[in-house]
Amino acid sequence: MTSATDAPDRGFRLSQLIYDTRYRSLTIQIFVFCIVMAGAAWLVDNTIQNLNQLGKDFNFSFLSNRAGYDIGQQLIPYTNDNTHARAMLVGLINTLWVSILGCAAATVLGVIIGVLRLSKNWLVGRLMTAYVEMFRNIPVLLWILVCIALLTEATPGPNAYKINPATGEAGASMILFDSVAFTNRYTAIPAVQFERSLGAIDTALMPISLNFLALALALIGSIWVNRRLVAGANRVQEATGVRPVTWWKSLLILFVPVLAVFVALGGHLVAPTLKGFNFTGGTNVSNAFVALWAGLTLYTAAFIAEIVRAGILAISKGQTEAAFALGLRPNRTMRLVILPQALRVIVPPLISQYLNLTKNSSLAIAVGYMDLRGTLGGITLNQTGRELEAILLMMLIYLAISLTISGLMNVFNSRVKLKER
């Protein structure tokens, strides 16, 4: 009787890197990696040689030179005596500011339009459909230009708000209880002022007001306490099947502490008033910012509305029927049953819309809003002649912003997605 024996181990052979499935995938990956790195090395070497032929080198020392130009819209202190690095930072903060406000406004408007588009009211549904089709099928740059044209051509000058001594009436009227004025130069809005000041902390970036810091801490604490309240209500509901009424407690928790700090500091709103040829007392927001923000918001909201509509339609109708059978009204069904489940469908494409809005903010140069593209990729680039360094730095900054947005939204997505048993 014979028995099979194992083949003798002949040791490792180079041919195994190609013919042995245990090593082939690793061999291919290493080969492709070497090709990519060789291509990158050739590109870098070719770029350096071309720069040397032009008498240039590759460095970022220009960022420490005096900028020498003014920036009309700035959220942190800046003068033309500051460096190009400071000008770049001002442009970056302007980009982040318009992007954050645009994402927030587009989300609110998009959710409302997406829900209303599913309305059984024929007129409401058709109007929302017309909005979506009109705004998403026209380039966003055109909408930005339309907004700036309306603000500069269809609004009166600041002196039009003067009161005529003969009639006692003004040629133009402010809106929102005489607190907001649209002019062809800027938009005047109320400003927050405090009668009592806690002082400020001077930092390299900007002075931080302790008054606003106190308000922020009060808001963060209120949100934390409210989340504990909601978590407790959820535990009671799971244990008893009855959910305690918490809406009035949430309102008190979220608003009373912040209002108490605001009143204790003597906070109040100062409405803009016309003195001479300009509004003073409030805050004058440039029309370039308003046009950019409005154009990005209206354009992106159309896409978000379609995402919300698709997410709602992805939920089985049985969920709605079951909610109605339990006695829930349509608005509570949408808020408590449909939208929470639809988030798992809505959030992933919503991330792309946030990224698109942030990158589309670079169109600010069309209306004269000084963002990152206008400072680092515009005036700084032209003054210093450092095209490669400026463009490369700008690309890296936009990449970092996009990756940060994706990371934060992915964390949120992991919290709202369905948990499998």
One Martini backbone bead per residue (centre of mass of N, CA, C, O) as a GRO file, in nm:
protein
  421
    1MET     BB    1   0.096   0.036   0.023
    2THR     BB    2   0.042   0.368  -0.068
    3SER     BB    3   0.158   0.714  -0.008
    4ALA     BB    4   0.124   1.042   0.000
    5THR     BB    5   0.348   1.308  -0.049
    6ASP     BB    6   0.502   1.588  -0.001
    7ALA     BB    7   0.640   1.830  -0.154
    8PRO     BB    8   0.922   1.965  -0.179
    9ASP     BB    9   1.089   2.237  -0.056
   10ARG     BB   10   1.244   2.485  -0.281
   11GLY     BB   11   1.182   2.759  -0.216
   12PHE     BB   12   1.249   3.070  -0.312
   13ARG     BB   13   1.143   3.231  -0.622
   14LEU     BB   14   1.130   3.476  -0.860
   15SER     BB   15   0.888   3.353  -1.026
   16GLN     BB   16   0.671   3.397  -0.799
   17LEU     BB   17   0.615   3.706  -0.851
   18ILE     BB   18   0.430   3.610  -1.110
   19TYR     BB   19   0.303   3.297  -1.066
   20ASP     BB   20   0.230   3.363  -0.773
   21THR     BB   21  -0.056   3.456  -0.602
   22ARG     BB   22   0.085   3.554  -0.335
   23TYR     BB   23   0.277   3.786  -0.509
   24ARG     BB   24   0.154   3.932  -0.757
   25SER     BB   25   0.000   4.179  -0.636
   26LEU     BB   26   0.253   4.302  -0.501
   27THR     BB   27   0.419   4.340  -0.758
   28ILE     BB   28   0.226   4.529  -0.907
   29GLN     BB   29   0.219   4.754  -0.696
   30ILE     BB   30   0.522   4.819  -0.695
   31PHE     BB   31   0.544   4.886  -0.996
   32VAL     BB   32   0.340   5.117  -1.004
   33PHE     BB   33   0.474   5.292  -0.785
   34CYS     BB   34   0.740   5.337  -0.938
   35ILE     BB   35   0.618   5.479  -1.183
   36VAL     BB   36   0.486   5.716  -1.032
   37MET     BB   37   0.748   5.822  -0.893
   38ALA     BB   38   0.904   5.868  -1.154
   39GLY     BB   39   0.707   6.073  -1.274
   40ALA     BB   40   0.725   6.276  -1.040
   41ALA     BB   41   1.032   6.322  -1.058
   42TRP     BB   42   1.032   6.427  -1.347
   43LEU     BB   43   0.844   6.668  -1.302
   44VAL     BB   44   1.014   6.813  -1.089
   45ASP     BB   45   1.277   6.834  -1.253
   46ASN     BB   46   1.155   6.988  -1.494
   47THR     BB   47   1.058   7.233  -1.332
   48ILE     BB   48   1.334   7.322  -1.219
   49GLN     BB   49   1.472   7.365  -1.493
   50ASN     BB   50   1.277   7.581  -1.601
   51LEU     BB   51   1.323   7.783  -1.369
   52ASN     BB   52   1.629   7.818  -1.417
   53GLN     BB   53   1.598   7.935  -1.709
   54LEU     BB   54   1.422   8.184  -1.578
   55GLY     BB   55   1.554   8.263  -1.291
   56LYS     BB   56   1.415   8.063  -1.087
   57ASP     BB   57   1.265   7.962  -0.786
   58PHE     BB   58   1.154   7.750  -0.501
   59ASN     BB   59   0.953   7.956  -0.288
   60PHE     BB   60   0.785   8.119   0.019
   61SER     BB   61   0.904   8.414   0.090
   62PHE     BB   62   0.676   8.608  -0.019
   63LEU     BB   63   0.484   8.594   0.235
   64SER     BB   64   0.677   8.814   0.401
   65ASN     BB   65   0.587   9.033   0.231
   66ARG     BB   66   0.455   9.313   0.136
   67ALA     BB   67   0.155   9.369  -0.001
   68GLY     BB   68   0.008   9.670  -0.077
   69TYR     BB   69  -0.305   9.595  -0.033
   70ASP     BB   70  -0.644   9.613  -0.025
   71ILE     BB   71  -0.931   9.499   0.180
   72GLY     BB   72  -1.266   9.540   0.206
   73GLN     BB   73  -1.313   9.241   0.315
   74GLN     BB   74  -1.296   9.186   0.677
   75LEU     BB   75  -1.260   8.978   0.986
   76ILE     BB   76  -0.969   9.081   1.017
   77PRO     BB   77  -0.705   9.247   1.073
   78TYR     BB   78  -0.602   9.486   0.805
   79THR     BB   79  -0.324   9.598   0.604
   80ASN     BB   80  -0.100   9.700   0.353
   81ASP     BB   81   0.149   9.629   0.561
   82ASN     BB   82   0.105   9.353   0.538
   83THR     BB   83   0.135   9.043   0.449
   84HIS     BB   84   0.069   8.791   0.231
   85ALA     BB   85  -0.018   8.594   0.452
   86ARG     BB   86  -0.240   8.776   0.568
   87ALA     BB   87  -0.401   8.802   0.307
   88MET     BB   88  -0.454   8.501   0.278
   89LEU     BB   89  -0.611   8.473   0.546
   90VAL     BB   90  -0.839   8.665   0.475
   91GLY     BB   91  -0.935   8.504   0.226
   92LEU     BB   92  -0.991   8.239   0.375
   93ILE     BB   93  -1.206   8.348   0.571
   94ASN     BB   94  -1.397   8.445   0.350
   95THR     BB   95  -1.445   8.166   0.231
   96LEU     BB   96  -1.555   8.027   0.489
   97TRP     BB   97  -1.789   8.220   0.545
   98VAL     BB   98  -1.953   8.184   0.277
   99SER     BB   99  -1.969   7.873   0.299
  100ILE     BB  100  -2.119   7.841   0.566
  101LEU     BB  101  -2.365   8.018   0.497
  102GLY     BB  102  -2.440   7.866   0.236
  103CYS     BB  103  -2.488   7.582   0.355
  104ALA     BB  104  -2.706   7.660   0.557
  105ALA     BB  105  -2.910   7.797   0.362
  106ALA     BB  106  -2.931   7.565   0.151
  107THR     BB  107  -3.042   7.352   0.345
  108VAL     BB  108  -3.301   7.488   0.435
  109LEU     BB  109  -3.416   7.547   0.151
  110GLY     BB  110  -3.395   7.257   0.033
  111VAL     BB  111  -3.581   7.113   0.235
  112ILE     BB  112  -3.834   7.277   0.183
  113ILE     BB  113  -3.853   7.226  -0.125
  114GLY     BB  114  -3.847   6.914  -0.118
  115VAL     BB  115  -4.111   6.885   0.045
  116LEU     BB  116  -4.301   7.070  -0.131
  117ARG     BB  117  -4.274   6.896  -0.396
  118LEU     BB  118  -4.463   6.664  -0.244
  119SER     BB  119  -4.710   6.807  -0.259
  120LYS     BB  120  -5.063   6.792  -0.317
  121ASN     BB  121  -5.032   7.066  -0.414
  122TRP     BB  122  -5.013   7.168  -0.728
  123LEU     BB  123  -4.893   7.456  -0.713
  124VAL     BB  124  -4.659   7.404  -0.519
  125GLY     BB  125  -4.520   7.176  -0.679
  126ARG     BB  126  -4.473   7.345  -0.944
  127LEU     BB  127  -4.307   7.575  -0.823
  128MET     BB  128  -4.073   7.397  -0.718
  129THR     BB  129  -4.001   7.278  -0.993
  130ALA     BB  130  -3.931   7.546  -1.130
  131TYR     BB  131  -3.701   7.618  -0.944
  132VAL     BB  132  -3.517   7.376  -0.993
  133GLU     BB  133  -3.495   7.395  -1.307
  134MET     BB  134  -3.386   7.686  -1.319
  135PHE     BB  135  -3.129   7.680  -1.124
  136ARG     BB  136  -2.976   7.405  -1.225
  137ASN     BB  137  -2.967   7.503  -1.556
  138ILE     BB  138  -2.788   7.742  -1.452
  139PRO     BB  139  -2.518   7.891  -1.406
  140VAL     BB  140  -2.382   8.020  -1.121
  141LEU     BB  141  -2.250   8.274  -1.237
  142LEU     BB  142  -2.513   8.403  -1.341
  143TRP     BB  143  -2.649   8.431  -1.063
  144ILE     BB  144  -2.438   8.617  -0.942
  145LEU     BB  145  -2.472   8.842  -1.156
  146VAL     BB  146  -2.770   8.892  -1.102
  147CYS     BB  147  -2.742   8.977  -0.807
  148ILE     BB  148  -2.548   9.220  -0.854
  149ALA     BB  149  -2.737   9.370  -1.048
  150LEU     BB  150  -2.975   9.410  -0.851
  151LEU     BB  151  -2.811   9.563  -0.627
  152THR     BB  152  -2.696   9.800  -0.826
  153GLU     BB  153  -2.969   9.872  -1.011
  154ALA     BB  154  -3.243   9.818  -0.810
  155THR     BB  155  -3.111  10.006  -0.601
  156PRO     BB  156  -3.064  10.253  -0.398
  157GLY     BB  157  -2.919  10.499  -0.264
  158PRO     BB  158  -2.848  10.618   0.044
  159ASN     BB  159  -2.986  10.910  -0.009
  160ALA     BB  160  -3.285  10.789  -0.053
  161TYR     BB  161  -3.336  10.773   0.278
  162LYS     BB  162  -3.408  11.048   0.298
  163ILE     BB  163  -3.578  11.307   0.440
  164ASN     BB  164  -3.824  11.510   0.340
  165PRO     BB  165  -3.895  11.820   0.461
  166ALA     BB  166  -4.166  11.874   0.313
  167THR     BB  167  -4.309  11.570   0.359
  168GLY     BB  168  -4.164  11.352   0.566
  169GLU     BB  169  -4.041  11.159   0.345
  170ALA     BB  170  -3.899  10.884   0.202
  171GLY     BB  171  -3.783  10.749  -0.091
  172ALA     BB  172  -3.693  10.508   0.096
  173SER     BB  173  -3.742  10.187   0.254
  174MET     BB  174  -3.709  10.003   0.515
  175ILE     BB  175  -3.671   9.689   0.663
  176LEU     BB  176  -3.741   9.527   0.934
  177PHE     BB  177  -3.813   9.768   1.120
  178ASP     BB  178  -3.592   9.964   1.018
  179SER     BB  179  -3.296   9.767   0.985
  180VAL     BB  180  -3.288   9.740   0.661
  181ALA     BB  181  -3.064   9.835   0.380
  182PHE     BB  182  -3.077   9.862   0.034
  183THR     BB  183  -2.802   9.925  -0.175
  184ASN     BB  184  -2.569  10.003  -0.440
  185ARG     BB  185  -2.316   9.943  -0.219
  186TYR     BB  186  -2.486   9.824   0.030
  187THR     BB  187  -2.578   9.645   0.336
  188ALA     BB  188  -2.773   9.746   0.603
  189ILE     BB  189  -2.722   9.630   0.936
  190PRO     BB  190  -2.734   9.528   1.234
  191ALA     BB  191  -2.564   9.570   1.549
  192VAL     BB  192  -2.370   9.446   1.811
  193GLN     BB  193  -2.392   9.570   2.149
  194PHE     BB  194  -2.215   9.664   2.457
  195GLU     BB  195  -2.218   9.812   2.774
  196ARG     BB  196  -2.055   9.563   2.880
  197SER     BB  197  -1.712   9.474   2.924
  198LEU     BB  198  -1.467   9.197   2.939
  199GLY     BB  199  -1.297   9.222   2.698
  200ALA     BB  200  -0.980   9.104   2.551
  201ILE     BB  201  -0.794   8.876   2.343
  202ASP     BB  202  -0.476   8.875   2.227
  203THR     BB  203  -0.391   8.763   1.907
  204ALA     BB  204  -0.241   8.684   1.612
  205LEU     BB  205  -0.509   8.691   1.454
  206MET     BB  206  -0.719   8.809   1.687
  207PRO     BB  207  -0.939   8.965   1.874
  208ILE     BB  208  -1.111   8.831   2.160
  209SER     BB  209  -1.421   8.846   2.274
  210LEU     BB  210  -1.557   8.783   2.585
  211ASN     BB  211  -1.853   8.819   2.521
  212PHE     BB  212  -1.872   8.608   2.288
  213LEU     BB  213  -1.752   8.379   2.455
  214ALA     BB  214  -1.981   8.365   2.662
  215LEU     BB  215  -2.205   8.303   2.458
  216ALA     BB  216  -2.079   8.042   2.349
  217LEU     BB  217  -2.073   7.887   2.618
  218ALA     BB  218  -2.377   7.902   2.670
  219LEU     BB  219  -2.459   7.750   2.415
  220ILE     BB  220  -2.303   7.488   2.461
  221GLY     BB  221  -2.433   7.421   2.734
  222SER     BB  222  -2.726   7.410   2.631
  223ILE     BB  223  -2.688   7.180   2.429
  224TRP     BB  224  -2.590   6.968   2.632
  225VAL     BB  225  -2.841   6.969   2.818
  226ASN     BB  226  -3.047   6.902   2.595
  227ARG     BB  227  -2.929   6.626   2.522
  228ARG     BB  228  -2.983   6.502   2.799
  229LEU     BB  229  -3.288   6.541   2.793
  230VAL     BB  230  -3.344   6.370   2.538
  231ALA     BB  231  -3.215   6.110   2.641
  232GLY     BB  232  -3.412   6.075   2.879
  233ALA     BB  233  -3.670   6.061   2.705
  234ASN     BB  234  -3.585   5.807   2.550
  235ARG     BB  235  -3.571   5.617   2.795
  236VAL     BB  236  -3.866   5.647   2.881
  237GLN     BB  237  -3.990   5.550   2.614
  238GLU     BB  238  -3.857   5.263   2.614
  239ALA     BB  239  -3.986   5.179   2.898
  240THR     BB  240  -4.309   5.296   2.853
  241GLY     BB  241  -4.404   5.439   2.561
  242VAL     BB  242  -4.376   5.733   2.682
  243ARG     BB  243  -4.336   6.068   2.594
  244PRO     BB  244  -4.216   6.333   2.713
  245VAL     BB  245  -4.256   6.668   2.754
  246THR     BB  246  -3.982   6.888   2.604
  247TRP     BB  247  -4.006   7.153   2.432
  248TRP     BB  248  -4.013   7.374   2.659
  249LYS     BB  249  -3.744   7.295   2.786
  250SER     BB  250  -3.566   7.336   2.538
  251LEU     BB  251  -3.622   7.636   2.500
  252LEU     BB  252  -3.515   7.726   2.775
  253ILE     BB  253  -3.229   7.605   2.754
  254LEU     BB  254  -3.141   7.747   2.478
  255PHE     BB  255  -3.228   8.065   2.552
  256VAL     BB  256  -3.201   8.172   2.844
  257PRO     BB  257  -2.891   8.177   2.894
  258VAL     BB  258  -2.819   8.357   2.654
  259LEU     BB  259  -3.005   8.595   2.729
  260ALA     BB  260  -2.885   8.645   3.008
  261VAL     BB  261  -2.601   8.720   2.912
  262PHE     BB  262  -2.685   8.943   2.716
  263VAL     BB  263  -2.823   9.124   2.933
  264ALA     BB  264  -2.586   9.142   3.139
  265LEU     BB  265  -2.404   9.291   2.904
  266GLY     BB  266  -2.591   9.492   2.743
  267GLY     BB  267  -2.730   9.388   2.498
  268HIS     BB  268  -2.775   9.523   2.157
  269LEU     BB  269  -2.934   9.665   1.883
  270VAL     BB  270  -2.803   9.855   1.606
  271ALA     BB  271  -2.937  10.057   1.393
  272PRO     BB  272  -2.921  10.195   1.099
  273THR     BB  273  -2.814  10.531   1.013
  274LEU     BB  274  -2.850  10.829   0.845
  275LYS     BB  275  -2.536  11.007   0.772
  276GLY     BB  276  -2.544  11.185   0.521
  277PHE     BB  277  -2.418  10.938   0.279
  278ASN     BB  278  -2.436  10.725   0.525
  279PHE     BB  279  -2.438  10.449   0.717
  280THR     BB  280  -2.470  10.417   1.071
  281GLY     BB  281  -2.416  10.180   1.357
  282GLY     BB  282  -2.395   9.949   1.184
  283THR     BB  283  -2.362   9.711   0.916
  284ASN     BB  284  -2.168   9.702   0.615
  285VAL     BB  285  -2.247   9.502   0.347
  286SER     BB  286  -2.134   9.386   0.077
  287ASN     BB  287  -2.260   9.312  -0.236
  288ALA     BB  288  -2.062   9.087  -0.306
  289PHE     BB  289  -2.137   8.900  -0.075
  290VAL     BB  290  -2.444   8.882  -0.118
  291ALA     BB  291  -2.433   8.774  -0.409
  292LEU     BB  292  -2.268   8.521  -0.357
  293TRP     BB  293  -2.449   8.395  -0.141
  294ALA     BB  294  -2.714   8.390  -0.304
  295GLY     BB  295  -2.619   8.230  -0.552
  296LEU     BB  296  -2.520   7.974  -0.403
  297THR     BB  297  -2.782   7.912  -0.252
  298LEU     BB  298  -2.989   7.889  -0.487
  299TYR     BB  299  -2.834   7.674  -0.648
  300THR     BB  300  -2.787   7.449  -0.426
  301ALA     BB  301  -3.084   7.412  -0.332
  302ALA     BB  302  -3.182   7.257  -0.583
  303PHE     BB  303  -3.012   6.999  -0.527
  304ILE     BB  304  -3.104   6.944  -0.236
  305ALA     BB  305  -3.402   6.904  -0.304
  306GLU     BB  306  -3.355   6.642  -0.470
  307ILE     BB  307  -3.225   6.482  -0.243
  308VAL     BB  308  -3.464   6.495  -0.048
  309ARG     BB  309  -3.674   6.368  -0.233
  310ALA     BB  310  -3.526   6.099  -0.274
  311GLY     BB  311  -3.515   6.020   0.027
  312ILE     BB  312  -3.822   6.009   0.073
  313LEU     BB  313  -3.892   5.805  -0.163
  314ALA     BB  314  -3.713   5.568  -0.030
  315ILE     BB  315  -3.945   5.543   0.157
  316SER     BB  316  -4.179   5.361   0.263
  317LYS     BB  317  -4.524   5.388   0.270
  318GLY     BB  318  -4.566   5.218   0.529
  319GLN     BB  319  -4.459   5.431   0.726
  320THR     BB  320  -4.686   5.635   0.688
  321GLU     BB  321  -4.926   5.448   0.748
  322ALA     BB  322  -4.836   5.375   1.035
  323ALA     BB  323  -4.838   5.663   1.147
  324PHE     BB  324  -5.138   5.719   1.089
  325ALA     BB  325  -5.243   5.478   1.262
  326LEU     BB  326  -5.117   5.623   1.533
  327GLY     BB  327  -5.201   5.948   1.487
  328LEU     BB  328  -5.016   6.100   1.309
  329ARG     BB  329  -4.930   6.373   1.169
  330PRO     BB  330  -4.784   6.481   0.886
  331ASN     BB  331  -4.560   6.660   1.019
  332ARG     BB  332  -4.467   6.442   1.228
  333THR     BB  333  -4.404   6.223   1.025
  334MET     BB  334  -4.181   6.373   0.877
  335ARG     BB  335  -4.001   6.445   1.136
  336LEU     BB  336  -4.004   6.141   1.292
  337VAL     BB  337  -3.994   5.926   1.037
  338ILE     BB  338  -3.882   6.008   0.753
  339LEU     BB  339  -3.624   6.189   0.779
  340PRO     BB  340  -3.446   6.003   0.960
  341GLN     BB  341  -3.436   5.778   0.731
  342ALA     BB  342  -3.340   5.967   0.487
  343LEU     BB  343  -3.049   6.046   0.575
  344ARG     BB  344  -2.894   5.795   0.454
  345VAL     BB  345  -2.948   5.922   0.159
  346ILE     BB  346  -2.872   6.231   0.184
  347VAL     BB  347  -2.579   6.277   0.295
  348PRO     BB  348  -2.376   6.184   0.075
  349PRO     BB  349  -2.468   6.397  -0.152
  350LEU     BB  350  -2.441   6.646   0.037
  351ILE     BB  351  -2.136   6.659   0.045
  352SER     BB  352  -2.097   6.741  -0.252
  353GLN     BB  353  -2.246   7.016  -0.226
  354TYR     BB  354  -2.054   7.143  -0.023
  355LEU     BB  355  -1.805   7.124  -0.202
  356ASN     BB  356  -1.914   7.287  -0.440
  357LEU     BB  357  -1.966   7.551  -0.289
  358THR     BB  358  -1.678   7.600  -0.194
  359LYS     BB  359  -1.551   7.604  -0.484
  360ASN     BB  360  -1.751   7.823  -0.607
  361SER     BB  361  -1.640   8.066  -0.435
  362SER     BB  362  -1.412   8.140  -0.653
  363LEU     BB  363  -1.625   8.335  -0.813
  364ALA     BB  364  -1.582   8.609  -0.656
  365ILE     BB  365  -1.414   8.767  -0.873
  366ALA     BB  366  -1.669   8.862  -1.044
  367VAL     BB  367  -1.760   9.070  -0.779
  368GLY     BB  368  -1.504   9.151  -0.580
  369TYR     BB  369  -1.447   8.923  -0.381
  370MET     BB  370  -1.204   8.866  -0.125
  371ASP     BB  371  -1.065   8.579  -0.153
  372LEU     BB  372  -0.840   8.341  -0.209
  373ARG     BB  373  -0.840   8.398  -0.516
  374GLY     BB  374  -0.799   8.717  -0.492
  375THR     BB  375  -0.533   8.706  -0.332
  376LEU     BB  376  -0.337   8.467  -0.387
  377GLY     BB  377  -0.463   8.416  -0.699
  378GLY     BB  378  -0.411   8.730  -0.768
  379ILE     BB  379  -0.244   8.976  -0.649
  380THR     BB  380  -0.006   8.816  -0.539
  381LEU     BB  381   0.071   8.675  -0.801
  382ASN     BB  382   0.117   8.938  -0.971
  383GLN     BB  383   0.334   9.077  -0.786
  384THR     BB  384   0.547   8.821  -0.751
  385GLY     BB  385   0.546   8.580  -0.978
  386ARG     BB  386   0.430   8.315  -0.807
  387GLU     BB  387   0.260   8.088  -0.961
  388LEU     BB  388   0.326   7.805  -0.855
  389GLU     BB  389   0.307   7.858  -0.549
  390ALA     BB  390   0.019   7.978  -0.539
  391ILE     BB  391  -0.137   7.747  -0.673
  392LEU     BB  392  -0.039   7.519  -0.489
  393LEU     BB  393  -0.140   7.642  -0.222
  394MET     BB  394  -0.437   7.667  -0.306
  395MET     BB  395  -0.485   7.365  -0.358
  396LEU     BB  396  -0.417   7.267  -0.069
  397ILE     BB  397  -0.637   7.429   0.076
  398TYR     BB  398  -0.883   7.312  -0.072
  399LEU     BB  399  -0.820   7.022   0.006
  400ALA     BB  400  -0.838   7.058   0.314
  401ILE     BB  401  -1.129   7.157   0.320
  402SER     BB  402  -1.261   6.912   0.182
  403LEU     BB  403  -1.161   6.695   0.383
  404THR     BB  404  -1.296   6.818   0.630
  405ILE     BB  405  -1.586   6.803   0.534
  406SER     BB  406  -1.591   6.499   0.481
  407GLY     BB  407  -1.519   6.407   0.768
  408LEU     BB  408  -1.756   6.539   0.922
  409MET     BB  409  -1.987   6.409   0.750
  410ASN     BB  410  -1.905   6.113   0.804
  411VAL     BB  411  -1.957   6.123   1.103
  412PHE     BB  412  -2.255   6.194   1.079
  413ASN     BB  413  -2.334   5.949   0.903
  414SER     BB  414  -2.256   5.731   1.123
  415ARG     BB  415  -2.488   5.835   1.326
  416VAL     BB  416  -2.754   5.807   1.115
  417LYS     BB  417  -2.725   5.537   1.041
  418LEU     BB  418  -2.806   5.225   1.022
  419LYS     BB  419  -2.818   4.974   1.269
  420GLU     BB  420  -2.704   4.669   1.286
  421ARG     BB  421  -2.755   4.353   1.451
   0.00000   0.00000   0.00000
